[in-house]
């Protein structure tokens, strides 16, 4: 018996139990111009569909990812997700709805008018495929206030010199050609010209294309301003296209904030007020460093899971600095505020079983809770608290059972709720 215990001890020392990597929650809400929309969210090979209220929660390892969000009739979106310093991330994704313009005789050169004072000119025999049926142009132009809200990826791109730089946008669009439900490809050597409006009056604006595998934009050409003030963009392939210029004059701002548990605000970000761009904070020991456009105005705010921080508009320093040398940079302290930007959806009713038979008290593991309720959910309250467990609605009351406690609250206290995927 003693020798058996020694063997077991040696096995434990030499072959320790495999550690489960820490996981985090990505809470995603998807919406278009009309409100919440059902979409597919894919992160690290894990795909889930949002509810009719546009909500879903994914539990994944705490690393950096790209989230791909798609919905029929909408432009595909790419968003960065960073769980390295936090356990929860809220991803609020605007998915622009596509306008559809149909045209005949796809073998002939022609100019097709598009929404938003845009147009596309196509050459003869543009497509690789033998197209007999009418062709649709699916198109979305981002301009003015939609640029920040609807831009995929990040406001960073790789210049022709191979440098990754922050960029500011003057306008962007997504386009694809389809026929009989299939996306069409350009024949070798064929190009189209898209005519579009853009902010400002520059003679030339750098043209960038989204690389969805990296979330970065790639500089590829120039948009040329015409006599009527519109811009011509020549393209040999289709993706998201962005008219940008690289931000070369940076200033730095320090950002500090902590919630009631002493946690920092995830990764705060700055959104340009008088320029169309944004940047994300870099964490140091005590605060975050943000690189913003020098001599401008930026709105700075943050979020950590269900805890939000009130945005502050600041004038950025005129002195050029970077986070590698952030001398004389001002410190911005963010204040915690309610998260009121996400509407509360209808909580699903599991069945008519009385609450007292479903909620029996704490002490169940999450596996037992999942078995009992059929699924686990993550629920966020309007006061910022967040819970994982089984949920039952009866009338105007919601009963919640977690691994540690059970309680009942009025439905008006709920901010949002989403399903947790199985492991």
N, C-alpha and C positions, 0 to 999 in steps of 0.2 A: 504494500500500500504506500509505504514511504517513497519507494522508488518511482511509483506512478505519479505521486505529487511532485517529485523533483522534475520528472519529464515534462509534466504540464507546466511547471514554473519556467523551465528552460524554453519551452515552446512560446510562452507568453513574452519572455524577454527577447528571444531571437526573432520571433515573428509577431510583432505587436499588431493589434487590431487595426485594420485599415481606417484611417480618419476620413470622415465624410466632409467633402469641401463645403465651406459655408455658402449658403444660398441667400438670394434676395428676391424681392417682389417688384415686378414691373407692372404698375397699374396703368392701363392704357384706355384712353377715351378717344373715339374717332367721330368726326363730324364733318359735314360739308356746308355749303351756303345755306341750307335749309334746317340744319340742326343735326342731331345724332344720326349716324349711319352705320349699318352693319358692314364689317370689313374683316379681312383675314390679316392677322398679325403673325409674322414669322421672325423669331429671334433664335439664333444658334441652332437652326434645324427644328426648333419646336414651333408648331403652327397651331394657333387657336383662332376662333371666330368670336368677334365681339357680340354682345347681346343686342337686341333691338334698341336698347338705350345707348349703344356704342361703347359698352364697357367690357373689359376682360382683364384678368390678372394672370401673369405668368411667373412661375417660380423657377429661377435659373441660378447658376453659379455666379458669384460676385466678381464679375470681370467686365471688360469693355466689349460692347457689341454694336452691330448695326441692326436696326429693326426695319423690316420691309413690310409695308402696309399697302394692301390692294383691295379694291372693291369694283364690281362691274360698273362701267360707265364713268369711272373716275380715273384721274391721273395717278400712277403709282408713286408712292412716297417712300423715302428713306430717312430714318432718324437715328442719331447717335444715342446709345444707352450706356451709362457709366455707373456701375454698381461697386466700384473698387473701394470707395470710402463710405458708402451708405448702404443700408439694408433695404431701402425702399426708394423707388423712383416713380414719379407720376409723369406719364407721357401723354400730352394733350396734342392730338394730331388732326390738323385740318387737311382733308382730302378734297382737292378741287374737283368739281363736277365738269366733265368734258362736254363741249358743244359739238354737234355732229352736222357736217355739211356734206351732202351727197352730190356727186357730179357724174356725168355720162362721158362716154368716149375716152377712157383712161389711156388710150394709146396716142392721143394727140396732145400737143403742147397747148397750154391754156393758163389763165390766171383765175384763181378761185377766191372770191371774197370771203373773209372770216370775221367772226365777232371781234369787237374792240378796235375797229379801224385797222385791221390787219388783213393780209392776203398772202397767198402762196402761188408762185409761178412754177409750173412743172414743164419739163421738156417732153419730146416724143419718147415713147417706149421707156418710161421711167422704171417700171417694175420688172423684177426677175421672173415673177410668176406670170403665167398666161391668164390674164384677167378678162373675163367675158361679161361679168355682172357689173352693175354700178359700184363705184368706189366711194367710201366715206372718208372724209378728213375728220379725225377726232382731235380737238384743239382746246387748249386753255391758255389764256394770256394772263400773267400776273402783272399788275401795275399798281402804283400808289400804295395804299394800305395793305393790299394782299401780298406784297413782296415779302415782308417779314413773316406774315402768318402762314403763307402757303409755300415757302421755299423748301425744297427737299435738301437732304444732306446737311452740311454746315456751311457757314460763310467762310470757308477756307478752300483754297485751290492751289494747284500746281502750275506755276507759270511756265512759259516756254523755256526759261532758263533752268527749270527743274527745281525751283525753290517753292516750298509750301508757304503760302502767305494768306493773311486775312484779306477779304475782298468786300467791296460794297457794290450793291446791285442798282441798276437803273431800269431793269425790266427783265422778265423771263417768260418762257412759254414751254409747254409740252405739246408734242404733235405725234400722231401716228396715222398711217393709212391702213384701212381694213376693207376686206371684201368677203362676203359670205361668212363673217365671223372670224376670219383669219387676218393676222397682221401681215402686211406686204413689205417686201424688201426692195431696196434700190438695185437696179442692174449695175454691174461694174462701170465705174466712170461717170455715172449719172449724178447730177446735183440739182437741187431745188433752190429757189430764192424765197425767203420769207420776209415780208414787209411788215414792220411793226412800229408802234410808238415807243418811246423811252423817255425817262426823266432827263432833264438838262438839254443843253444845246451843243454838245460836243460833236466835232466833225467825224470822229472815229471813236468807237468804244470796243474794247477787247471782248471777244466772244468766247464763252466757256461752255463746256459740255459736262454733264454729271456722269461720273464713273460710279455706278451703283455698288460695285464690289468694295469700294473704299469710302464712299460718302463724300469724296472730295470732287471739286470741279477741276477741269483740265482746260487750260488756255489753248485755243485751236485756231483762231483767226480774228478778223476785224469786222464789225458792223459799220457800214458806211452811211452817213447822213445824206439824205436826198434834199432836193430843193424845197419839197413840201414839208420838211421837218421830220418825216418818218425815216426809219433805218432799214437798209437791206442787209439780210443775213444769208450767206450762201452756205449750204449744207450738203455733205455727201453721205450722211447717215443721220438717224433720228434718235433723240433722247430728250431729256430736259436740256434746254439751252438758256444761258444766262448772259446778259450784257453787264459786265462788271469792270471795275478797275481795282488794282491791288492797293491796299492801304499801306503806305510806306512811312507815314509819320504817326508813330505810336506815342501814347502817354499811358501811365499806369495809375491805377486806383486800388487801394487796399479795401477789402470788405470784411467786416466781422459781424457775427451774429450767433446766438446760441438759443436753443429752445429750452423748455423747462427741465429737460434731462441733461443739459449741457452739451448737446450735439450741435455741430456746425450746420449751416444750411445747405447740405449736399454740395453742389457746385453752383454758386451764384453765377448769373450772367448779366451782361450789359447789352441793351438793345439801343441802337442809334436812334436819336430823336430827329436830328437834322441830317442824317445819313442812313442809308438802308443797309445795315449790317449788324451783326451781333458777335459777341465773344464770350467764352466760358472761362471761369476762374481756375487758377492753378493753386493748389493747396500748399501752404507752408506750415510751420509749427503752430502759429497763433491766428492766422488770417488767410484770406484768399487774395491773390494778385490777379487783377484784370487788366489786359491790354486793350485799350480803346483808341479811337481816332483822336489825335491831339487837336486841341482848340475847337472842340465840338460840344454837343450835348448828348448825354446818354441816360437811359432809364436803367437803373440797377435794381435787381430784385433776386429772390432766391426761394428755394423750396427744399424740404427734407421729408420725403414721403408725404404724409398728410399735413405737415406743418408748413405754412406759407409765411412769407415775409413781405411787408409792404414795400412797393417800389419807390425809389427816390430818384428824381431827375437831377443830375449834377452837370455843371460845366466842367469839361475835362481839361486838365492842365495843358498849357501851350508848349511847355518844355517837353521835348521828346525823350522818353525813357522806355525801358522794357523791363519785364519781370526778372531778367538777369541782373539788372542794375536799376532798381526802382527808387532812386534817390528823390527826396522831396515829394513823395507821392502822398496825396490826402488819404485819410482813413474814413470810410463810410460805415456807420453802424446801422444795420437793418433792424427794424422792429417787427416782432411777430404779429400776424394779422390773420383773420379767418380766411379760409379758402372758399370764396363764394363764386368762383368762376365755373364750377362744374355743377350742372343741375342734378337734383336728386331723381333717380329713375324710380319706376315702380318695383317694389321688392316682390319676387315671385312667391306665390303661395304653394307650399309643398302639397298639402292635402288638408282635409278637415279634421284631422286628429286633434283632440283638445291639447292645449299647451301643457297642461299639468302631466300628461302622459309622455310627452316628448322631452321635456326638460326635467331631469331627475337629480341634477346636482353635479358638482365638479368631480374631477378625478379620472376622467376618461382620456386616453391618449388620442392624438390626432388620427391615428389609424382607426381607433374605435369610434371616434366621432364621424369619420368618413363613412364607416360601415353603417352607423346608426341613421345618419341623415341622407345617405346616398351620395353626398358630395360635400366638400368643404367650401366655404366662401370667405372672402375678406370683406369686411364692412367698415366704412369710415363714417364717423359721427361729425356733426357740424362743429363740435368743440375741438376737433383735431385728433381725438382718440381713434385708434384703429385696432380691430380685433380679427382673429382667425378662428373659425369654428362653424357650428351648425346654426342655422337661422330659421325661425318659423315666424310667419306673420299671421295674426288673428285680429281682424278689425283694424283699429288704429294703433295696435300695439305690436312690437317686435320682440321676440324672445331670442336671446343669444346664449349659446353654450360654448365655452372655450375649454381648453384643457385644465384651466385653473378655477373657473367660476361660471356661474349662470345668473342672468338677470334679464329684466324686461324694461323696455324703454318705449316712449311714444314714437310713432313712425316719423313725426316731424323732426326728430333729432338726428335722422339719418341723412348723410351727405351723398354717399353712393355705395354700391355693392357690386362685387364681381366674383365669378367662380374661380376657384383655384384648381389648376390641372392636377391630374394624378401623377405620382412620381414615375 
